[in-house]
Amino acid sequence: MQQLLNESYFFSPELVASQATGERTTTTSLFQKISHVFWTVINALRTLLHLITLPIFTLLDEGLANVLGLQSLRHGTCLTNYVSILTDGGDPSHGGKASGSSLGGQGVMGKDMAERYSQKCKDYFYVFRDSDFSQFSRVHSTSFGEDGEVVSEETLQEEETTTCKALLMRVMVYVLPLMHTTFSGMGTLVSPESKGCMATAGRVAGAVLNFFTPTIRFKYTNTEVKDRFELDPDYSGLALRTKHKIEPWRIGIVGSLAVGLNLGIFKRIFEHPLKFLLGVIELIAAVALAAIAATALALI
């Protein structure tokens, strides 16, 4: 009788331990699913708030990053991917998928080029780099340098070219993520292989619906950028790519505070005074815009 009891389920330590482990695994899995759903909903609401207050939020976001001397690495994507990245961060394993801009823009780039870019994007996460303020060199107003030396016409032309290039880069880091947002949106309603009028209409509708998806800005110090990213060979130094997963806490204002509030802030400000000055102007503009919006709402 004792032997039967020992061999039964209730007196088998191995079976009891196995059941307990299975229950813990099920509980953990359920908790993870609930947590993921919760944060997805929160980030969807956060996205809606961001869309409503887009100009103010953008000025606050960029202004704070510039004041803290950080780089804002930009990534443009469709709305569903946007919410997913807010929740889970940037994942290189998603590079080259149909929901991305490489295959999504097949209707514009052509099938061969889209598939070639899709293959190149595999296992990489792409961002557009922050404009380099050191490229805004001083253009001489006269033919004399700071110490009275004569400056040649060639030097003046080189400085003007460098400044124009820096200004162009400053514009392009805003435009190019928006282009990739549009391409990614084109693949949200129809598959890349679809053809015909309905497929074209679906791509146009997807592009329009996703056009106003905010650009994601990941915050990094210059040292972190050098350690974790490499130049994208297809964008002439404007874009970077990485095989490292990018943490979601690096995004937006939270990312600026998490990365920038440390003892290195004074060194970064000293090394990039122009960036700091632009950040102060952007923060003042954000506060002024918020005040104007609040006054207008109060008068309605």
C-alpha positions as MATLAB code, in Angstrom:
seq = 'MQQLLNESYFFSPELVASQATGERTTTTSLFQKISHVFWTVINALRTLLHLITLPIFTLLDEGLANVLGLQSLRHGTCLTNYVSILTDGGDPSHGGKASGSSLGGQGVMGKDMAERYSQKCKDYFYVFRDSDFSQFSRVHSTSFGEDGEVVSEETLQEEETTTCKALLMRVMVYVLPLMHTTFSGMGTLVSPESKGCMATAGRVAGAVLNFFTPTIRFKYTNTEVKDRFELDPDYSGLALRTKHKIEPWRIGIVGSLAVGLNLGIFKRIFEHPLKFLLGVIELIAAVALAAIAATALALI';
ca = [
       0.000    0.000    0.000;
       2.796    2.375    0.919;
       4.529    1.589   -2.381;
       1.379    2.470   -4.341;
       1.121    5.767   -2.507;
       4.759    6.584   -3.194;
       4.290    5.887   -6.900;
       1.093    7.894   -7.155;
       0.967   11.473   -8.492;
       0.502   13.100   -5.084;
       3.573   11.448   -3.612;
       5.887   11.904   -6.631;
       8.247   14.852   -5.979;
       9.336   14.886   -9.628;
       5.762   15.232  -10.899;
       4.922   17.917   -8.351;
       8.059   19.889   -9.242;
       7.291   19.509  -12.965;
       3.767   20.821  -12.466;
       5.006   23.768  -10.393;
       7.558   24.675  -13.077;
       4.884   24.466  -15.776;
       2.545   26.705  -13.779;
       5.306   29.280  -13.225;
       6.135   29.260  -16.958;
       2.468   29.718  -17.875;
       2.101   32.564  -15.349;
       5.259   34.278  -16.631;
       4.149   33.917  -20.245;
       0.702   35.326  -19.426;
       2.240   38.241  -17.546;
       4.516   39.031  -20.500;
       1.575   39.002  -22.910;
      -0.511   41.265  -20.651;
       2.467   43.591  -20.180;
       3.083   43.745  -23.945;
      -0.592   44.528  -24.660;
      -0.618   47.182  -21.924;
       2.451   48.978  -23.257;
       1.202   48.698  -26.840;
      -2.025   50.477  -25.828;
      -0.084   53.102  -23.850;
       2.232   53.749  -26.803;
      -0.736   53.953  -29.190;
      -2.227   56.685  -26.965;
       1.197   58.302  -26.761;
       1.329   58.291  -30.574;
      -2.101   59.954  -30.767;
      -1.011   62.665  -28.315;
       2.214   63.118  -30.284;
       0.259   63.593  -33.524;
      -2.036   66.196  -31.935;
       0.855   68.188  -30.456;
       3.413   67.361  -33.176;
       5.064   70.809  -33.664;
       5.366   71.484  -29.917;
       6.541   67.959  -29.100;
       9.123   68.007  -31.902;
      10.582   71.322  -30.741;
      10.752   70.093  -27.132;
      12.296   66.792  -28.165;
      14.973   68.250  -30.426;
      15.597   71.267  -28.204;
      16.267   69.161  -25.113;
      18.588   66.822  -27.053;
      20.569   69.761  -28.458;
      20.845   71.468  -25.054;
      22.217   68.219  -23.582;
      24.654   67.813  -26.496;
      23.150   64.550  -27.767;
      22.694   63.163  -31.247;
      19.148   62.489  -32.447;
      19.262   59.511  -34.804;
      16.097   59.520  -36.914;
      14.108   56.564  -38.220;
      11.020   56.846  -40.424;
       8.480   54.014  -40.667;
       4.748   53.303  -40.953;
       2.325   53.800  -38.063;
       2.080   50.137  -36.991;
       5.868   49.777  -36.936;
       6.103   53.091  -35.080;
       3.978   51.783  -32.175;
       5.923   48.504  -32.190;
       9.286   50.304  -31.992;
       8.054   52.501  -29.133;
       7.228   49.291  -27.263;
      10.113   46.988  -28.196;
      12.837   49.279  -29.578;
      14.682   49.050  -32.882;
      15.264   45.437  -33.915;
      17.815   44.704  -36.701;
      16.240   41.281  -37.304;
      13.255   43.056  -38.912;
      15.466   44.637  -41.579;
      14.348   43.879  -45.137;
      10.838   42.685  -44.233;
       7.772   43.488  -46.363;
       6.544   46.067  -43.823;
       9.750   48.062  -44.234;
      10.493   50.820  -46.713;
      12.709   48.691  -49.003;
       9.924   46.390  -50.214;
       7.137   48.861  -49.466;
       8.557   51.265  -52.040;
       8.713   48.624  -54.747;
       6.075   50.450  -56.772;
       8.372   53.472  -57.007;
      11.837   51.895  -57.124;
      10.992   48.842  -59.188;
      11.065   45.187  -58.165;
      14.765   44.498  -58.830;
      16.043   47.523  -56.925;
      13.599   46.976  -54.038;
      14.653   43.344  -53.631;
      18.332   44.280  -53.825;
      17.934   46.875  -51.089;
      15.839   44.453  -49.061;
      18.670   41.918  -49.113;
      21.194   44.573  -48.079;
      18.965   45.628  -45.172;
      18.735   42.174  -43.592;
      19.915   42.131  -39.963;
      20.519   45.887  -39.966;
      18.601   48.738  -38.364;
      18.968   52.052  -40.203;
      18.867   55.624  -38.904;
      19.672   59.043  -40.319;
      22.424   60.765  -38.416;
      22.204   64.154  -36.768;
      23.702   67.022  -38.746;
      27.298   67.766  -37.798;
      27.406   71.322  -36.458;
      31.182   71.414  -36.804;
      30.630   71.666  -40.553;
      29.122   75.128  -40.186;
      32.447   76.871  -40.727;
      32.863   80.615  -40.642;
      32.708   82.182  -44.085;
      35.008   85.194  -44.342;
      33.271   88.438  -45.204;
      36.552   89.920  -46.431;
      39.689   88.537  -48.034;
      41.524   88.546  -44.671;
      41.608   85.869  -42.008;
      41.414   86.320  -38.231;
      45.111   87.088  -37.927;
      45.238   89.416  -40.911;
      46.576   86.823  -43.346;
      45.298   86.941  -46.893;
      42.752   84.211  -47.627;
      42.756   82.852  -51.163;
      39.669   82.646  -53.348;
      39.991   78.844  -53.298;
      39.776   78.831  -49.497;
      36.721   81.070  -49.539;
      35.010   78.812  -52.075;
      35.852   75.703  -50.019;
      34.374   77.283  -46.882;
      31.216   78.326  -48.714;
      30.854   74.834  -50.187;
      31.316   73.240  -46.750;
      28.701   75.530  -45.201;
      26.208   74.903  -48.019;
      26.775   71.147  -47.667;
      26.124   71.344  -43.923;
      22.923   73.320  -44.496;
      21.786   70.787  -47.098;
      22.522   67.916  -44.692;
      20.472   69.690  -42.027;
      17.481   69.745  -44.384;
      17.964   66.189  -45.672;
      17.958   64.579  -42.202;
      14.346   65.770  -41.912;
      13.249   64.923  -45.470;
      14.764   61.440  -45.887;
      13.047   59.782  -42.854;
       9.750   61.141  -44.190;
      10.488   59.510  -47.555;
      11.041   56.160  -45.854;
       7.849   56.637  -43.837;
       5.979   57.037  -47.122;
       7.642   53.992  -48.710;
       6.896   51.890  -45.627;
       3.291   53.076  -45.648;
       2.888   51.984  -49.272;
       3.282   48.364  -48.172;
       0.769   48.421  -45.324;
      -2.424   47.856  -47.340;
      -1.217   45.743  -50.280;
       1.590   43.241  -50.753;
       4.700   44.305  -52.692;
       3.889   41.810  -55.489;
       0.374   43.173  -56.122;
      -0.240   44.770  -59.512;
      -3.002   46.703  -61.234;
      -5.108   49.754  -60.494;
      -6.373   48.485  -57.150;
      -2.816   47.781  -55.975;
      -1.726   51.278  -57.022;
      -4.694   52.799  -55.208;
      -3.815   50.740  -52.122;
      -0.203   51.969  -52.181;
      -1.296   55.594  -52.549;
      -3.815   55.195  -49.709;
      -1.186   53.565  -47.486;
       1.306   56.327  -48.214;
      -1.249   59.059  -47.427;
      -2.479   57.368  -44.223;
       1.055   56.943  -42.892;
       2.535   60.211  -44.150;
       2.057   62.011  -40.829;
       3.566   59.249  -38.704;
       6.115   61.001  -36.444;
       9.800   60.377  -37.014;
      11.359   58.296  -34.235;
      14.411   59.912  -32.624;
      16.875   57.752  -30.720;
      19.243   59.623  -28.396;
      22.956   58.820  -28.219;
      26.185   60.530  -27.215;
      28.883   60.914  -29.885;
      30.940   58.158  -28.264;
      28.023   55.721  -28.294;
      27.361   56.442  -31.963;
      30.976   55.651  -32.867;
      30.906   52.423  -30.852;
      27.582   51.014  -32.047;
      27.003   52.293  -35.589;
      28.662   52.209  -38.985;
      28.144   54.368  -42.060;
      25.468   53.305  -44.527;
      27.311   53.039  -47.873;
      24.221   54.114  -49.862;
      23.602   57.573  -48.404;
      26.949   59.384  -48.711;
      27.451   59.701  -44.969;
      23.898   60.848  -44.156;
      22.746   57.512  -42.713;
      24.041   54.962  -40.222;
      23.256   51.309  -39.599;
      23.737   48.871  -36.742;
      23.365   45.208  -35.868;
      22.762   46.112  -32.213;
      19.227   46.216  -30.833;
      18.223   49.758  -29.873;
      16.516   50.109  -26.501;
      13.057   51.778  -26.416;
      14.065   54.030  -23.507;
      16.366   55.942  -25.884;
      13.364   57.402  -27.734;
      12.189   60.996  -27.420;
      12.307   63.220  -24.369;
      12.699   60.243  -22.014;
      15.728   59.175  -24.065;
      17.309   62.629  -23.792;
      16.929   62.652  -20.008;
      18.139   59.054  -19.616;
      21.224   59.489  -21.806;
      22.061   63.173  -21.300;
      21.731   63.861  -17.569;
      25.241   62.961  -16.407;
      28.587   64.602  -15.667;
      29.505   64.604  -19.359;
      26.908   67.290  -20.114;
      29.333   70.202  -19.521;
      31.960   68.734  -21.814;
      29.375   68.197  -24.564;
      28.077   71.768  -24.242;
      31.627   73.157  -24.374;
      32.447   71.099  -27.467;
      29.198   71.981  -29.273;
      28.141   75.533  -28.287;
      26.206   76.059  -31.536;
      24.151   72.952  -30.861;
      23.447   74.154  -27.318;
      22.343   77.584  -28.590;
      19.999   76.045  -31.162;
      18.506   73.850  -28.425;
      17.775   76.878  -26.227;
      16.037   78.610  -29.161;
      13.971   75.479  -29.893;
      12.871   75.144  -26.240;
      11.844   78.819  -26.115;
       9.907   78.371  -29.373;
       8.155   75.260  -27.963;
       7.064   77.111  -24.811;
       5.869   80.108  -26.878;
       3.925   77.845  -29.260;
       2.329   75.994  -26.335;
       1.314   79.313  -24.757;
      -0.236   80.507  -28.028;
      -2.143   77.221  -28.417;
      -3.402   77.356  -24.816;
      -4.553   80.976  -25.262;
      -6.339   80.116  -28.508;
      -8.139   77.186  -26.850;
      -9.159   79.390  -23.925;
     -10.724   81.934  -26.281;
     -12.799   79.348  -28.164;
];
